[in-house]
């Protein structure tokens, strides 16, 4: 659907690694007081006058297909994060240039035009809200209170297999606090596997490490450490041999992993950890690939870690986590990456020891989940406040630079406040319900333990 808006322009696994959605657009048409095309080329005075004007050509306002004022958690999460989230245009030349190119909004703009305009602004500055569904996915991975066919508590497994998919694309050469991301990831992964249960088998698969040309880079996926018991020196040598180089064949790496597990033993627990610092750059569909992997009979536990991924580039990784009902977390530095990998160590250890220490595990797990709920609710609150402040900066900047008429300030700020307040309230309600459910679930799990114990 095209909306016509007339605006004056006369004066202006464990995945670790380094798009846009189809959307409706509102068309902005420009009218000027002078017809530039009719100016004679041999009249320098008039030409100079025209060249001093801001040429606001016909442009489009992006409509993300999601209402600016949300009515549900789904609509908050579906609004695409903006490239300039959290930025003040007074402190970013690139951002101020983008705003300066916007069409003017006249004082007689309609309510529909105001909403279309601020929605477009939202696509520039909207933050990435935490997704509580992904938090719930992680809890699901360590919930073992479903009796097996023999009525026994906990997972029935013969072995534990842990495979790491490591992004070795060229962007992993970038530095964080003076150290390249690949070195940070290698150190964190080395520590992660050393903490896994002794019974665990470990594998390391890398992608993006070949950089000669796109075809070769996108087609090369290597398991540099085959699935086998962990041997510290051999694993360290394999991990240390990986260099960041090329493109990001994320989908192909997952597809290759699926082939390896397609005929694997069904009585094993298979954990797949993906560490990536970005999206697939080889034209693949990692969302479809990981959904297929998650549906294999081996029922893998999948964890996705986005390492130093900008908010507006996290969408594909989040979509992967939703498709696979897996966990997703972001890590912006070494400490956060280590912390996220440690969570996976806890999952692995829980799968190996849960039955022996069931009640203690229930208490510990529910306590940790309560903490995670409160922490993420705090993150949601801060994100909502940051969005409110950033949009205020943007509106004030546009008015100060006479791109938006002063008379529209109160209406635009009212829309800004409404979105921020509604988003905040949605988060409060959802996380409050999640916290209550966690308490109730703890009680029901204890009851289930008592019932199973009595039956045994």
Beta strands, then each sheet from edge to edge (+ up, - down):
strand 1: 2-8
strand 2: 14-17
strand 3: 24-31
strand 4: 59-63
strand 5: 159-167
strand 6: 175-176
strand 7: 179-180
strand 8: 201-207
strand 9: 221-229
strand 10: 268-276
strand 11: 301-307
strand 12: 327-331
sheet 1: 1+ 3+ 4-
sheet 2: 9+ 8- 5- 2- 11- 10-
sheet 3: 9+ 8- 5- 2- 11- 12-
sheet 4: 6+ 7-
end
